Amino acid sequence: MKFIRGLNRRQLLGRLAALPVVGSLLYPFSRARADDKVVDAVTGPTFVTKSDKADYARLKSLDLGSPKVAAQAAEMPVGKIGDLTLGRLMSGSNLISMNMHARDLDYVTSLATQYNTEERIFMTLKRCEEYGIDSIVLKNHNFKRFRLSKYWDEWGGRMKWLADVITTDIDKYERLLVEHLELGASAAYLWGGASDIWCHQNKKDNIVKAFEIMKKYNIPVGICAHRLEPIAFCEKEGLVPDFYMKTLHHDRYWSAHPKANRRFMEMFEKESPNHGEYHDNMFCHDHQETIDFMQDVKVPWIAFKVLAAGAIPPKDGIDFAFASGADFICLGMFDFQVKADVDIAIKAVARSKNRKRTWF
């Protein structure tokens, strides 16, 4: 975190408190508090130091096609999803949505909201591309909150994005999908919350319907889930998506609650004040079952929540995901985390080249 090095705690908090609030989250599933102010996204960057300002200028003018930058980005291992060739480390978007999964740390969402201004988001995206992260998961409300199209139009961005179409109403699905495609999505997938909920409600046919709707648009199509059951259903029904997205992290971290207390729908219910029960703290309830099942699945697998929303150190979580069979990893990153995470991912792929599951 170079831009705050040398500041004491009081100075840092004072400076961060002076940053403009971007706005409250439009995403209905966020942890944002009701007292967050709603304002337009800022039109210019907010900097803490002169070096931070210089980095903004450098990134905005960075030519991604230059031989030096292209050579550096090419160090990222790649794989194919449909007709797309993508780096094996992808960017998540919860840090843009401010869906922080911060457990009981109520200040984290406000802190992230004040740090991740519109221009800071653009800096993060450009830094990702500089180091070979060439795809990101995005939702239509990310474009409503920030003027993300400016990144491609004004920053020379090339990043492809996978549309996370969020709804549990199958009658609204195609309209929302088209809205994402009109914004420029290169691929789309069924939101994991929908597939989980439809499985629980015994509405699995909606998974098939959503899949068939997406296939009409000649794009790579995926199925996402937090639970293994939707993936198992697709395999049983003979659906062949271009990719699966499934959470993957181990449960060897302090805030993980006991396996005996884990329930199918707890992620979508009111959080418990009991430390031994769910409290926005676990996203892969069945990691060993997932690993075992995915060994024989012949579809590219994007693992997400590999750090259990920050509870697992990056090297531990990234190594675990690739060694366990993931072909790609979707990871939410602040700008100051990008280079370190890329270095870890490149080495983790190399260490996992002889893993049990075939690479896709």
RAWO-V380499 format. One line per field, one symbol per residue. burial: I if it has 9 or more other C-alpha atoms within 8 Angstrom, else O. A space follows every 10 residues. Layout:
burial = ???
This chain:
burial = OOOIOOOOOO OIOOIIOOIO IIIIIOOOOI IIOOOIOOOO IIOOIIOIOO OIIOOIOOII OOOIOOOOII OIIOIIIOII IOOOOIIIII IIIIIIIIII OIOOOOOIII IIIIIIIIII IIIIIIIIII IIIIIIIIII OIIOIOIIOO IIOOIIIOII IIIIIIIOOI OOIIOIIOII IOOOIIIIII IIIIIIIIII OOIIOIIIII IOIIIOOOII IIIIIIIIOI IOIIIOOOOO IIIIIIIIII OOOOOIIOOO OIOOIIIOOO IOOOIOIIII IIIIOOIOOI IOOIIOOOII IIIIIIIIIO IIOIOOIIII IIIIIIIIII IIIOIOIIIO IIOIIIOIIO OIOOIOIOOI
